[in-house]
Structures are given as structure tokens and as C-alpha cells.
Amino acid sequence: MRNRQATQLLSELSHAGRRGAELPPSDVPEWPLEDLLPSEAMAAAPPRLPELAEPDVVRHFVNLSTLNMSVDTHFYPLGSCTMKYNPKRHERLSRLPGIVDVHPHQTAGNIQGLLELLYEMQEMLAEISGLPAVSLQPAAGAHGELTALFVAAAYFRDKGESRTKVIFPASAHGTNPASAAMAGFDCVELKGRSDGFVDIEELKQHLDDKTAVFMVTNPNTLGLFEREIAEIAKVVHDVGGLVYIDGANMNAIMGITRPGDFGGDMMHYNVHKTFTGPHGAGGPGSGPICVRDFLADYLPAPIVRQRDTGSDEKRFELATPSKTIGRVRSFFGNVGILVRGYCYLRTLGAAGVREAAEQAILNANYLKALLADVLPSAHGEHCLHEFVASADGLAKERGITAMDIAKRLLDYGFHPPTVYFPLVVPHAMMFEPTETESKATLDAFSDAIHKIVTEDADLLHTAPHSTPVSRPEEVNATRKPVLTWAACNKE
Ligand SMILES: *Cc1c(COP(=O)(O)O)cnc(C)c1O
């Protein structure tokens, strides 16, 4: 049973006169408040603050924290988000004094160790992507997309070309069109083929000398590898456009194939997804970009370079590319997340990176097969690191929606998958188990889903039943949420 105290607000737990601290009488003259505050503020009644002892406050927040689901507490198969386990060793290493105590204004000369680490990270990211020039600056995947599109815009401007269009498939992550629009491009969406792949003939109809960039996720959002990616890249290149690979799904291909080898000119990584930065709830992220050499001069500064010392001694320095688009974030990017990613890559090594991808693919295909009888996936027999199943059949036969199953999973102690994305699949449920889950966990998860689909539809429509808040934003939720905005604003 959930702790009742965590479901109450601090204002509800308040007792007049209770306090957590007792201060001695002030021995300095008080400032007349009238001198500091405008008269309206002086006239208003002071806000009613909750009155509580320290243990009340600590218990409240600790209990609240236990209501959350995280990858440390639950299986978290949130498709496209790669919620793999974040090893605690990386946490310890990223807190070493040589990393956390560095002042961002220290000179390159006295942070050589950190710069060496960042340099090696650049090199590893370049190697895995097959794209030689790297900027660690962007703070998240979407930020990487935006940065790369600024780089593309600067490149075309420099060539004296006016290219205004960015093209992407309908299954693209929402950040793709958002980044294109923010970078000032016109967005063109492709419908794609019924089997989920890019339709080259459709793409060709939109390609012309106005085409700046074609953005594509590979494997795509359905968890399928675009087999014609080299041909796709060729037709984009034929009109002078650039190919952007959304690298959020690198977990499926790292160590197996490389965007630079199959035609990509630019890509971003999600270090917080693929390389185990703890994420969720909005951050912190890290979205380095890798580009072909002819785009290197436009990258944001600073880039870490190794200086030729003419001896075995290694020296690192910060460089500014000659035509840089400028900074997109302060200092070196989200160093704490980059260090975790560095630890992951160094721990696994080249062979281990490939093995992790293969294990992620195996896990996804195993779960896909386990669920096929109740939640079929329309697109192909096999998937890569994730798959999109559909609850459309259940919705038609029994009125059970993807949302109902997702909500009910919370009662069974599982974080739900991504639902209703991509939009091209009705009642989409997108599962990404990642490589860090055991067969036993996947079996237990499948058992829970099989049980859920046999449950009473009304029970499912009103799920979850074990959480203090059920469906606060669902118009058709019949169960009254325990916490409402009215309760929050009471008095
Ligand atoms: C997560 C994701 C993004 C955006 O990355 P953020 O770090 O959340 O900004 C972009 N594309 C795809 C396919 C993603 O899964």
C-alpha cells in the first residue's frame, strides 16, 4: 500500500505553530520593510506557508520520491528513449574531483586530463559514426539537430546557395520538424510506404535545388533498418542536399554499421540514451554532433585538439573552427554526461559496443515474439532494437486502448512503453527493452501484458489503481483523482 502521507500536500500536513528551526532574536536593527517593498506588497496578506517540523518535510519528499518509476526501480521499455541501466560506477567516476571541481574558466594548460578525456570521446564518437568532425557542445538530441541544421545553413550560405527545404518522413521524431522550423527552414513531410520505409519515388518528387537537408532516423522509428539508405542518400546528394541521420537509435547499429558509411553527412548522438547517461524528466542530456570533413569548419567552438609536440608528450588545446557558427552552449557541453558516456565506451571497448547492440536487438525481437499473439506489429517479422506493436485489434474488439494497457502496467510495477507514437500506427505501443534487461524480466513483463488483456475493460479504463493520482488529465477517467488542482488551491 502506498504511503498515504506522500499523497497529501504540505499545506494539508501543516499544523499551526509547528516549525523546523528556531532562530535567536536578531541582534541587528531590522530594515523597515516599507523601504524595500512596494506599497501593494505591504498591503497584501502574507502568503500562508505550511508549518511543519523537519522530519515531516523529509518524510514527505522521500515518500514522494518513492512514487516515481525509474530505471533503478522498474523495467522501463520506453520506445525511442533507450532507458538502459545506468551503471553506478559511471556515477562514481563522473564525480572524481578532477572533473567536478574544475572551474570552467580554468586555462587549457591546467585541465589537460579532462581535455584528454573529451578529445578521446570526440575520437570515439567519430569512429562509431564514420563522420570525422565532432562537436561535444549540444546539450541534448534536439539541440544537436538544431546545431547541425545551423551548420548546414552556414555551409550553403557560404557556397552562395539559397536552400530552404528540410524533408523528413512522417514517422520522424517530433524534434526533427521542430528543429528544422526553428532553424528557419520550410518543412516537407513524406508519407512513406505502407511497409514503413521511405518511398524513394515520393522523396524524388520533392528534391530540387531548394533542398537543404533530408533528415532520417535509421533504424527508423518503427525499429526497421532503411535498406535503401545508400540509394536515398545518393538521390539527396544528386541535388546537392545533405543527409542528416537522427542518431537517437544508435543503440541498434553501433559497432555494426556507421551513418558515415551509409551516406549520412551529419548526425547527433544521444549520449544520455545510447551511452547510459541517466535521463528522463527532462535532462540532463548530451547531444554531440558528427559531420563530414567539408562541414568541420562550421562546427561550434570549442573543439578539443591534440597539439603536435614533436615528442611522446600529449598536449591538448581548445580550437575554434575557422567559420564557426559560434557557441550553442556554455563551455564544453554537458561534461558530466559525456564522462558517463566515455566510461561506458571505455568499459565495453569496440567488441563490447557491438555486442551491446546485438543484445539489444535480441531482447527486442524476443519481446516482440512473446507479445505477438496479443499485440501484433504490422511491420515485418523482425525488428532492430525496438518495435511498434498495435492495440488496434483490442480497441476494435473490446474497447481496450493502448492508453488503458499502458496505465494498467503501472499497477503491475512496469513503466509503460511509448504510446501513440509513431503516428503512422493506430494505437501504437513502442517497446524498447534495451540490452540491460534479463530474460526473466522480459518474461514477467509479457506475462503482465497477457494478464492485462484478459481483465475487465472497466478496470482497465480506470487504471492505474495503485497510484495516488490516476489520470488527472484524462477527460474520460471515471475515478476521481486524489490530488486535484482544486485541492492544491484550497484556501
Ligand atoms: C529522443 C529522441 C530525439 C531527441 O533527443 P532529446 O535528447 O530528447 O532532445 C530525437 N530523435 C529521436 C528519434 C529520439 O528518440
The ligand as an SDF file (V2000), in Angstrom:
LIG
                    3D

 15 15  0  0  0  0  0  0  0  0999 V2000
   14.9820   11.2240  -28.0170 C   0  0  0  0  0  0  0  0  0  0  0  0
   14.9690   11.4650  -29.4820 C   0  0  0  0  0  0  0  0  0  0  0  0
   15.2820   12.7340  -30.0100 C   0  0  0  0  0  0  0  0  0  0  0  0
   15.5180   13.9570  -29.1590 C   0  0  0  0  0  0  0  0  0  0  0  0
   16.5070   13.8190  -28.2160 O   0  0  0  0  0  0  0  0  0  0  0  0
   16.4680   14.6800  -26.8680 P   0  0  0  0  0  0  0  0  0  0  0  0
   17.7650   14.3980  -26.2100 O   0  0  0  0  0  0  0  0  0  0  0  0
   15.2900   14.2070  -26.0990 O   0  0  0  0  0  0  0  0  0  0  0  0
   16.3270   16.1160  -27.2670 O   0  0  0  0  0  0  0  0  0  0  0  0
   15.3300   12.8660  -31.3850 C   0  0  0  0  0  0  0  0  0  0  0  0
   15.0330   11.8420  -32.2040 N   0  0  0  0  0  0  0  0  0  0  0  0
   14.6940   10.6160  -31.7390 C   0  0  0  0  0  0  0  0  0  0  0  0
   14.3860    9.5170  -32.7010 C   0  0  0  0  0  0  0  0  0  0  0  0
   14.6540   10.3910  -30.3540 C   0  0  0  0  0  0  0  0  0  0  0  0
   14.3010    9.1950  -29.8800 O   0  0  0  0  0  0  0  0  0  0  0  0
  1  2  1  0
  2  3  1  0
  2 14  2  0
  3  4  1  0
  3 10  2  0
  4  5  1  0
  5  6  1  0
  6  7  2  0
  6  8  1  0
  6  9  1  0
 10 11  1  0
 11 12  2  0
 12 13  1  0
 12 14  1  0
 14 15  1  0
M  END
$$$$
